[in-house]
Amino acid sequence: MEPSENTTFASFILLGFSDTPHLRLPLSCFFLASYILCIAGNAFILMLIVSQLQLHTPMYVLMGKLAFIDICFTTIIIPRTLYGLLSGDIHISIYGCFVQLFLFLAVANMDSYLLAIMAFDRYCAVCFPLRYLMIMNSRTCISLVTFCWTTVCLHSSFCIVLTTYRPLCGWVIQHYFCDLPVLLQLSCSGGSETLSQGIFIEASIVVFSPMLFILVSYVLIIRAVLALKSTKGMRKTFSTCSSHLTMVILLYSTIIFMYFRPSSIYSPTYDRDISVVYSVIIPVLNPCIYSLRNKDIKNSIRKILKQI
């Protein structure tokens, strides 16, 4: 029997991976190992940036903030998922669900906004090398980060308000955490389509604004690099930008595929599995991308190893 609009719920049911009970133990090991690797890898990057004086530049300070965001991002999702897998408890309170949704939206969008600030930093370093430290001073960085946190928190609040505006006609969430699309599907008919369109338009602006900013920044960077007559200078510039560009491609390819594709090809199980990529795998890979594709980070690691 379908619940009516007046039905109230004390909690939601997070189905998660309940359709594969035989994989509960392997999945628990996977999420636990991923969480440990993410915390260890990103904490190591943070420690490296704090301890090495040559990394006390705007670029690496922003990279440290990104590592901290990755730690927060996985902490919002993985511990609750692990609890459900190990205990078998698939219930989550309504307030707990919306708090998780708010934090998830804020931190996930802050990830992309930090990448946009890092693109601006690279643009200033390449196109205005003599004025770089004047432009990207501590006041500029703090102002940009504060603006981004304000934007993503307002976006999260807007989504929460619109999601709770309509009554829910269901309590079963076919996911392992509280994500916006799955909660919108629980909205009662009659106005829910308009609600979804409103959130989609606002979310598109918030999500694609930093991506557009990154694209424009890299077009200007590439134009400036191609104007260089030194092959060594071109190679050095592309080397410093490659790790950042790799993270941008990984993040936005999964976001676009997950949230901005036709609803006709929507599949709860498939979406659940794909979301593991951006919520678990990418935060684990990011420290590897920092270390393997960045010369300064590799030199700092070698310096620490020699000291040890």
PEPEPE-V502010 format. One record per residue. N is the residue number from 1. RES is the residue in one small letter. PSI is psi in radians with two decimals (999 if undefined). OMEGA is omega in whole degrees, 0 to 359 (* if undefined). Layout:
n;res;psi;omega
N;RES;PSI;OMEGA
N;RES;PSI;OMEGA
This chain:
n;res;psi;omega
1;m;2.30;180
2;e;2.36;177
3;p;2.62;179
4;s;3.07;181
5;e;-0.41;182
6;n;-0.08;181
7;t;2.35;176
8;t;2.59;183
9;f;2.47;177
10;a;-0.45;182
11;s;2.86;173
12;f;2.82;174
13;i;2.01;176
14;l;1.79;182
15;l;-0.63;177
16;g;-2.14;181
17;f;0.53;183
18;s;-0.27;178
19;d;-0.11;178
20;t;1.15;183
21;p;-0.48;180
22;h;-0.26;180
23;l;0.19;184
24;r;-0.81;181
25;l;-0.86;177
26;p;-0.69;179
27;l;-0.67;177
28;s;-0.76;179
29;c;-0.70;180
30;f;-0.85;181
31;f;-0.69;180
32;l;-0.81;179
33;a;-0.72;179
34;s;-0.73;180
35;y;-0.76;179
36;i;-0.78;179
37;l;-0.71;180
38;c;-0.84;180
39;i;-0.82;183
40;a;-0.82;182
41;g;-0.82;182
42;n;-0.60;176
43;a;-0.63;177
44;f;-0.74;177
45;i;-0.74;178
46;l;-0.80;180
47;m;-0.71;180
48;l;-0.80;182
49;i;-0.66;180
50;v;-0.68;188
51;s;-0.42;184
52;q;2.05;184
53;l;-0.59;182
54;q;-0.20;178
55;l;0.11;179
56;h;1.05;178
57;t;2.80;181
58;p;-0.69;182
59;m;-0.81;184
60;y;-0.47;173
61;v;-0.75;176
62;l;-0.65;177
63;m;-0.65;176
64;g;-0.70;177
65;k;-0.66;179
66;l;-0.68;177
67;a;-0.71;178
68;f;-0.71;178
69;i;-0.71;179
70;d;-0.67;177
71;i;-0.81;179
72;c;-0.71;184
73;f;-0.86;180
74;t;-0.54;180
75;t;-0.52;178
76;i;-0.56;189
77;i;-0.90;193
78;i;-0.81;181
79;p;-0.73;179
80;r;-0.65;177
81;t;-0.75;178
82;l;-0.73;179
83;y;-0.76;179
84;g;-0.69;180
85;l;-0.72;185
86;l;-0.62;183
87;s;-0.37;184
88;g;0.02;179
89;d;1.95;183
90;i;0.25;179
91;h;2.53;173
92;i;2.35;182
93;s;2.74;179
94;i;-0.77;180
95;y;-0.72;178
96;g;-0.65;180
97;c;-0.81;182
98;f;-0.53;174
99;v;-0.76;178
100;q;-0.72;179
101;l;-0.78;180
102;f;-0.85;181
103;l;-0.70;180
104;f;-0.84;181
105;l;-0.74;182
106;a;-0.85;184
107;v;-0.71;180
108;a;-0.74;179
109;n;-0.56;177
110;m;-0.55;176
111;d;-0.86;181
112;s;-0.59;178
113;y;-0.61;175
114;l;-0.67;176
115;l;-0.60;177
116;a;-0.73;177
117;i;-0.68;178
118;m;-0.61;176
119;a;-0.70;177
120;f;-0.70;177
121;d;-0.78;179
122;r;-0.66;178
123;y;-0.79;179
124;c;-0.69;182
125;a;-0.63;183
126;v;-0.78;187
127;c;-0.44;179
128;f;1.07;186
129;p;-0.62;182
130;l;-0.45;181
131;r;0.15;187
132;y;-0.90;183
133;l;-0.45;176
134;m;-0.67;181
135;i;-0.91;184
136;m;0.99;176
137;n;3.10;184
138;s;-0.61;179
139;r;-0.74;179
140;t;-0.79;181
141;c;-0.79;180
142;i;-0.72;180
143;s;-0.76;180
144;l;-0.79;181
145;v;-0.72;178
146;t;-0.75;178
147;f;-0.75;181
148;c;-0.75;178
149;w;-0.71;178
150;t;-0.76;181
151;t;-0.83;184
152;v;-0.58;178
153;c;-0.67;175
154;l;-0.71;177
155;h;-0.79;180
156;s;-0.74;179
157;s;-0.72;179
158;f;-0.79;180
159;c;-0.70;179
160;i;-0.78;181
161;v;-0.81;181
162;l;-0.59;179
163;t;-0.68;180
164;t;-0.14;181
165;y;-0.72;179
166;r;2.48;176
167;p;2.66;181
168;l;2.44;179
169;c;0.55;178
170;g;2.82;181
171;w;0.00;182
172;v;2.05;180
173;i;2.04;182
174;q;1.08;182
175;h;3.02;178
176;y;0.01;170
177;f;2.95;184
178;c;1.76;179
179;d;2.73;186
180;l;-0.85;182
181;p;-0.68;182
182;v;-0.54;177
183;l;-0.62;178
184;l;-0.55;179
185;q;-0.32;179
186;l;-0.12;181
187;s;2.50;179
188;c;2.68;179
189;s;2.74;180
190;g;1.41;180
191;g;-0.23;182
192;s;-0.51;178
193;e;-0.73;176
194;t;-0.69;178
195;l;-0.81;180
196;s;-0.70;179
197;q;-0.68;178
198;g;-0.78;178
199;i;-0.69;181
200;f;-0.76;181
201;i;-0.82;181
202;e;-0.73;180
203;a;-0.63;179
204;s;-0.72;179
205;i;-0.79;183
206;v;-0.71;184
207;v;-0.75;187
208;f;-0.24;177
209;s;-0.89;177
210;p;-0.59;179
211;m;-0.74;177
212;l;-0.71;178
213;f;-0.72;178
214;i;-0.76;180
215;l;-0.81;179
216;v;-0.74;180
217;s;-0.75;183
218;y;-0.50;173
219;v;-0.77;179
220;l;-0.65;178
221;i;-0.82;181
222;i;-0.71;178
223;r;-0.73;180
224;a;-0.67;181
225;v;-0.72;180
226;l;-0.41;178
227;a;-0.24;179
228;l;2.45;179
229;k;-0.27;182
230;s;2.11;177
231;t;-0.63;179
232;k;-0.72;179
233;g;-0.69;178
234;m;-0.76;182
235;r;-0.72;180
236;k;-0.72;180
237;t;-0.82;179
238;f;-0.54;179
239;s;-0.77;181
240;t;-0.46;182
241;c;-0.29;189
242;s;-0.70;181
243;s;-0.72;179
244;h;-0.76;181
245;l;-0.63;177
246;t;-0.77;179
247;m;-0.70;180
248;v;-0.82;182
249;i;-0.77;180
250;l;-0.81;184
251;l;-0.89;187
252;y;-0.49;177
253;s;-0.71;178
254;t;-0.66;179
255;i;-0.82;181
256;i;-0.76;181
257;f;-0.62;185
258;m;-0.74;191
259;y;-0.24;186
260;f;0.85;176
261;r;2.86;182
262;p;2.42;181
263;s;-0.29;181
264;s;-0.43;181
265;i;0.35;179
266;y;2.35;176
267;s;2.08;183
268;p;-0.78;181
269;t;-0.76;180
270;y;-0.75;180
271;d;-0.67;178
272;r;-0.75;180
273;d;-0.69;180
274;i;-0.62;181
275;s;-0.37;176
276;v;-0.53;182
277;v;-0.90;185
278;y;-0.39;182
279;s;-0.34;183
280;v;-0.94;190
281;i;-0.80;182
282;i;-0.79;177
283;p;-0.48;177
284;v;-0.64;183
285;l;-0.50;186
286;n;-0.82;178
287;p;-0.59;177
288;c;-0.68;179
289;i;-0.73;177
290;y;-0.82;189
291;s;-0.72;187
292;l;-0.42;186
293;r;0.26;180
294;n;2.08;185
295;k;-0.75;182
296;d;-0.71;178
297;i;-0.76;180
298;k;-0.70;178
299;n;-0.66;179
300;s;-0.66;177
301;i;-0.76;178
302;r;-0.69;180
303;k;-0.76;179
304;i;-0.72;179
305;l;-0.67;178
306;k;-0.67;178
307;q;-0.67;179
308;i;999;*
